[in-house]
Amino acid sequence: MERITIKAYAVKHKLSMFNVMKMIKTGEVKSDVFNEKGREVTYILYDDESEKKIEAQIVPLDEKEEDEMTETLDALSALRAEVKALREEVDALKKQLLEVPIKEKRCSPQT
């Protein structure tokens, strides 16, 4: 059995550290707490048999979810381009306003 940190385990299986901690608390993953330099560090006991079971439980992203994510990213990039164009238009209008001379109103002197 190999010892692996929670962070390394999360990176290896593309999970969040929170989900790994939940797996430890529910007992899905074998773990042990060691005292290193006065700190308690939790290590996951990594073996091939338990990993096969866990990998079967981890749900991979479906192609549908990936397509939805791609569509969302495309929409986001289109919105960013539109915002950029609108900002350029606003800047051009501001420049035009600064170039227009301001006519002063003169009041007639009161007698």
C-alpha positions as a printed Julia matrix, in Angstrom:
111×3 Matrix{Float64}:
   0.0    0.0     0.0
   1.2    3.42   -0.95
   0.54   6.62    0.99
  -0.72   9.6    -0.98
  -1.82  13.03    0.21
  -5.38  14.27   -0.17
  -4.32  16.91   -2.68
  -2.38  14.43   -4.83
  -5.32  12.02   -4.77
  -7.72  14.8    -5.8
  -5.47  15.83   -8.69
  -4.99  12.25   -9.83
  -8.74  11.53   -9.97
  -9.77  15.06  -11.05
 -11.87  15.56   -7.92
 -12.18  18.45   -5.53
 -10.44  18.17   -2.19
 -13.85  18.56   -0.56
 -15.15  15.45   -2.34
 -12.03  13.51   -1.33
 -12.59  14.53    2.3
 -16.21  13.34    2.03
 -14.99  10.01    0.66
 -12.62   9.68    3.63
 -15.34  10.52    6.16
 -17.8    8.01    4.64
 -15.13   5.32    4.54
 -15.07   4.86    0.77
 -11.31   5.43    0.85
  -8.93   3.99    3.4
  -6.97   6.68    5.19
  -4.65   7.16    8.11
  -3.62  10.21   10.11
   0.08  10.74   10.78
   1.78  13.32   12.96
   4.43  15.19   10.99
   6.32  18.05   12.6
   3.59  18.59   15.15
   0.78  18.63   12.56
  -1.76  15.95   11.84
  -1.62  15.02    8.15
  -4.16  12.71    6.56
  -2.85  10.27    3.98
  -4.88   8.02    1.74
  -3.75   4.41    1.64
  -3.58   3.72   -2.08
  -3.92   0.19   -3.42
  -5.01  -1.11   -6.82
  -8.0   -3.17   -5.64
  -9.8   -0.32   -3.91
  -8.92   2.07   -6.74
 -10.78  -0.04   -9.29
 -13.93   0.16   -7.16
 -13.56   3.89   -6.64
 -12.9    4.63  -10.32
 -16.12   2.8   -11.16
 -18.0    5.07   -8.72
 -16.53   8.31  -10.11
 -18.86   9.61  -12.8
 -16.99  11.0   -15.81
 -18.26  14.01  -17.74
 -20.71  13.02  -20.42
 -20.27  14.24  -23.96
 -23.52  16.14  -23.52
 -22.09  18.08  -20.57
 -18.93  18.79  -22.56
 -21.03  20.05  -25.49
 -23.03  22.29  -23.15
 -19.79  23.61  -21.71
 -18.45  24.33  -25.2
 -21.66  26.15  -26.15
 -21.46  28.2   -22.97
 -17.84  29.15  -23.69
 -18.76  30.13  -27.25
 -21.61  32.33  -25.99
 -19.28  33.88  -23.43
 -16.67  34.75  -26.07
 -19.4   36.28  -28.27
 -20.6   38.4   -25.35
 -17.05  39.54  -24.61
 -16.61  40.61  -28.25
 -19.89  42.54  -28.1
 -18.85  44.27  -24.86
 -15.53  45.22  -26.44
 -17.29  46.72  -29.47
 -19.69  48.65  -27.24
 -16.84  50.04  -25.15
 -15.07  51.22  -28.3
 -18.28  52.9   -29.45
 -18.7   54.63  -26.08
 -15.09  55.87  -26.21
 -15.65  57.27  -29.72
 -18.81  59.08  -28.59
 -16.96  60.55  -25.6
 -14.26  61.91  -27.92
 -16.93  63.49  -30.15
 -18.51  65.17  -27.16
 -15.19  66.65  -26.09
 -14.6   68.09  -29.57
 -17.95  69.92  -29.73
 -17.49  73.57  -28.68
 -19.55  74.73  -25.77
 -21.56  77.87  -26.49
 -21.64  80.25  -23.62
 -24.87  81.97  -22.77
 -24.46  85.62  -22.06
 -26.9   87.36  -19.91
 -27.88  90.91  -20.65
 -26.78  93.32  -17.98
 -29.52  94.4   -15.67
 -30.12  98.06  -15.37
